[in-house]
Amino acid sequence: MQFTIDKPALTKALAHVASVVERRNTIPILSNVHLATRNNELKLTSTDLDMEIVETVPARARGEGATTVPAHMFHDIVRKLPEGTDIDIAREGDQGRLTISCGQARFSLQTLPADDFPALSVDDLGHAFTMPAADLRRLIEKTRFAISTEETRYYLNGIYLHAAESGGKKVLRAVATDGHRLAQVELPLPAGAKDIPGVIVPRKTVAELAKLAEDGDGDVRIELSPSKIRVSTARVVLTSKLIDGTFPDYERVIPQGNDKTMEVDNHAFAEAVDRVSTLSSDKGRAVKLSITDGRLTLSVNNPDSGSASEELPVEYGFDPLEIGFNARYLLDISGQLESGTAEFQLADPGSPTMIRDGKDASALYVLMPMRV
């Protein structure tokens, strides 16, 4: 096995595949990346037994072969080699080592047999459709912040992807919630996605899909079964197990009767929340919103450090209302709104509030209030 490859191409591919590999592994082969050369291409594969990522990059290969080397060590070496150079890589006969040469630098890494590398078994996935990478990126980026990190509620540790109906139209919808906030984003249902099962994509897989979609300018192909998902671009194939659980009936927590609407400049609101929350306690991070006709007062009162308040002009023509929220959650949602206006749909101090982008009907956010 012997090949030459451009440093930027190899660095980028290794950054993808090495991110799947856990830093600590009780099974040595799972710490390695599988390298295989064929037809002037290098195929890199890594797995944690729940997820597998395969990336193919051009390489000037001399013959065919395969081996495995420690993924993070290999990535660190390649990343530190001089820029704008070619890298020569070869396996030294039966010595079980892989040599990496670039200019005057030379490294020799211990390998493990390619035949010992596990493959993630995938049966017929059953459902397949294609969508723009930009749409997949949108579904992920606008919901992933609300994924729960509480391991006991494992069924909330991912994004719920499913076909739904909205306003009489079929949509592909992504939902994430941690019990305190909920994010829902939808887009027109792609052709072929009508009968897909509702699936929960794990948090780690979501992170890898975000990277994959970030690099893709064209379309991605998505294949699904109730237990696995595969997402493919021209160069990368990511296969993952799904969370085996039932996502809660999230539509029950989306308020339908919130009849008080407040519109506020999103940028000014986010900056004001950030400023006054400087004095909020680390534990609660609570900010009180006092809303009257045409005016919003944001305030924090912390017995240990002091108090802060700031006023903003708003559009609001209902009875005065005081309600508290976690400042961090407000900022997370505000960061997802693309237009200049944040629209709050409120009911009372103890009920969930719905937040929408002033000019984007495809996304909604629900936030539970706090006592202040």
N, C-alpha and C positions, 0 to 999 in steps of 0.2 A: 504494500500500500504506500503510494507516494503521490503527492500533489502539491501544487503551488496555488496560492489564493491571495487576493487583495486583502489587506488588513481591514479596511472599513467594512467590507462585506462580511468577513468572519466575525469581527467585533459585534456587529449588529445582530447577527444570527445567534451568537453565543449569549448575548444579553437576553434574548428571548427565551432560549431553551434552558439556560442556567437558572432563570428565575423560578422555574417549576421545581428545581431540586432543593430539597430541604438541607439546611446546613448540617444537621445532625441526623445520621441514619444508622440504624442498627443492622441494616442489610447493605454491605459495602457497594454492591453493583448499582444501587439506587443513588449513590453519590456521583455516579459517572454519567457522561454524555456518550451516546453511541454515534460513532462516525462511520460513514460508508461512502465509498467513491464508486461512481459508475457513469459512463457517458459524459465525461467532463462536468460532472456535478458532484457536490458534496452534500450528503443528507445528514443532518444532525437531529438526533432524537433524545428526548429526556422524559422521565416519568416519575411520579410518586405513587404509582399504582391506582390512584384515583383519577389522574389526569395525565395525558400524554400530548406532547407537542413535537411536531416534525417540521423542520424548515429545510428547504433546498436552496443552495446558492451555487453560482457558477464557480468552477475550479478547473485548473489545468491538470487533470489527473493522468497518471501513467499507470494504467492497469486498474483492476478492481480489487477492493479489499474492505475490511471492516474491523473495527476495534472499539474499545471504550476507554476513556480517560476521566480523571476527576474533573467534574464540570466547573466548579468555582475556581479551582487552581488554574485550569486551562484558560478560562475567561480572564483571570487576573494577569496572566502572562501575556496573552494577546493584546489586552488593553494597554499594557505598558510598553509595548514594542514601538519603535519609531514610526511617526506618521508618514503616509505616502509611500509605504514600502510593500513589497511582496513577501509572503511568508512561505517558507518551504517546510513541509511536514512529511515525515516518513516513519514507517514502522520498521524497526531493526530486526528483521528475520524472526527467529524464535526466541529472542531475548526478552520478550514481553515488555518492550519499552517503545515509546513514541518520541521521536526527536523533533524539535521545533527550532528552525534556524531563520534568523533575520539579521542581515548585515553581519556584525561581529558577535551577535548574541546567539547563544545555543542553549537549549533546555532539553532535558530528557525526563519523560514522565513514565511512571509505572502504569501499566494497562491491566485490564481484566478482559477475559475472552468475550468476544461479541456474542457468541452463542448463549452466554449466560444472561444476556440482557432481556428483561421481561417485556412482553408486548401486551398492551391493553386490549383484551379480546372484545370485539364488537360484532354483534349479530346484525341482521338486517334492521336498519334504523326506522324504516317504514314511512317516514314523512320527510319531504325535502322541499325547500323553496329558496329563492335568491332575493337578496335585498341590497341596496347600496350600503357600503361600509359606513358612510356618513349617518345613515338612519340607525344602524346598530350602535354607533358611537353615541348618538343622541339618547337612545333608550337607556344605555348604561350610565352615561355621565349624569343624567338628570335624576336618577333614582338611587344610585349606589350609596350615596351618603347616608341614606336612611336604613341600610341593612343592619340588622341587630348583631351585636357581638356577644350576646348572652348564649353560651353554649347549651344551656339546659333547654332553651326554646329553639332547638336546632332547625326547625322548619322555617324560622325567620332569618336564618343565616345565609340568605341569598335573595336573588331577584326572581319574582314569580312572572314567568313569560307565558302568555296565553292569548288565544283568539277571543274576542268579545264583541259586543255590539254597543255603539254609542251614537245617539241621534239617528237611529235607523240605518246606520252604516256599519259594516264589518271593519274591525280594527285589530291590530296587533298591539297588545298592551303589556307594559312592564310595570310591576308594582313592588315596592319594598317598604317595610315598616319595622320599627323596633318597639312598638307599643306606645311610644311618646309622640311620634310623628310618622306621617305616611307620605310617600311620593308616588304619583301615578302619571305615566306618560304613555301616549298612544299615537299611532300613525296608521295610515290606510293599510289594510291587510294585504300583504304580498300574495301574488298568484301562487297557489299550491299550499297555502298555510291555513286553509279553511278548517280542516279537520285535525289540526295538531293537538296533542294532549297538553294540558296545562302542566308546566314543569318548573321546578325551583332550581335555578342555576347557582351553585355554591359561590361564596364570597371570593375564594381564591381563583376560581375559574373566571368570575366576573372581572377580576383585576387583569388576568391574562388576555381576556377578550378585548378589554379596553385598549391594551397595547396593540393588539392585532388590528383593531378597527382604526386606531390612530395612524398606523402606517399605510393602511389601504385606501387608495383613491377610487377604486372601481367597485365591483360587487363582491359580496361574500355569499357563499353557499352554506345554508344551515340544514343539517339533517338531525332528526329527532326520533327518539323512542321514549316511552315512559321512564326509562332508566338512564339513558345516555344522550349526549349532544355532541355533534361534530360540526365545527365551523372551519371552512376552507377558503383561502385566498389563492392567488396564483402561486405563491411560494410557501405558504404556511398552512398546516393542518393541525387543528387543536381538537382533541377528543377528550371528553370528560364524563365521569359519572355524575348523576344528578342527585339532589337531596331526596331521600326516600321518606316523604312525609306529606301531610296535607296542609296547604296554605290556608290560613283562616279566611272566613267570609269578610273580606276587607270592605266590601261595599256597604256593610252595615254601619261602619264607623265614619263613612263620608256623610257629613251633615247635609240634610235636604231643606231644612227650614230656617237657615240663617238669613234673617231679613234685614240686618244692618250692614251696610256696605261703606267701607272707608277706602279711599284711594289716596296714595301718598307717593311722592317721588322716591323711587327705589334706592337710588344712589345716596340721596341725602338721609334716608331712613337708616340704611346700613351703616353709614358713618356715625350717625347719632347713637345708634345702639352700641357700636363699638366703643365710642367715647364714654358713655355713661356706665357701661358694664365694667369699666376699669376698676370701679369700686365695689362691684358685686362680689359676694363670697365665692370661693372656688367650688364649694360644695353645691350650692343651688344655682348660681349664675342667673338669678331672677331679675327681670326688668319689668317694671309696671308701666302699662300703657293707659293713660288717662285721656279719653277721647270726648271732646265736646264739639259743638257746632263750629266746624272750620279749623279746629286746632287739636293737635296731638302733643301731649306732654309725656316724655319718657323720663322715668325716674328710678333711682336706686337708693335704698337706705340701708346701709350696713353699719350696725352698732360698733363693729370693730375698727372701721376705717373712715367712715364719714358718709356723705350723701352727694348725689349728683342729679341734675335734671337738665333737660333740653327740650325746647318747643319746636314743633314743625307745623307748617300749614298743611291742611288736608282737606279733602272733599268728604264731608260727613254731615248729614242732616237729620240725625236721629237722636233719641234720648242719650244723655251722657252715659258713658260706660267706662269702668275700670277693670282691667284684666292683666294678668301677669304671664310672662313666658320665659323660658330658658333663652338667654341671650345667644348662646352658641347655636341653638336650633334656629333662631330667627336669622342669624347670619348665614347659616348653611342654605336655608331656603332662598334668602335674598340673592345669594350668589348664583342661583339657577335661573333667575328671571332675566330675560334678554331685553325686554322693552324697558322704557324708562319708568313705568308705573307698576306698583304693587297694589293689588286689590285684595283687601281683607273682607271676608264675609263672616260676620260675627252674630252670636245669639245672646249669650249672657256670660258672666265671669267663670262659670263652671262647666261650660260646654265647649266641645272642640271647635276650633276656628279653621275656616278654609281660606287658603291663600292662592291666588292665581296671578299669572302674568297678564298685565293689562291688555296685551294684544295677541296672546297665545292661548287659544282655547284647548289645545291638545294636552296641556300639563296642568295638574292640580296638586296641591299640597295640603295636608291636614295636620294641625298642630294642637296638642293637648295643652290646656292652660296650667299655670302653677298658682299656688296660693302666695299672695304677697301682702 
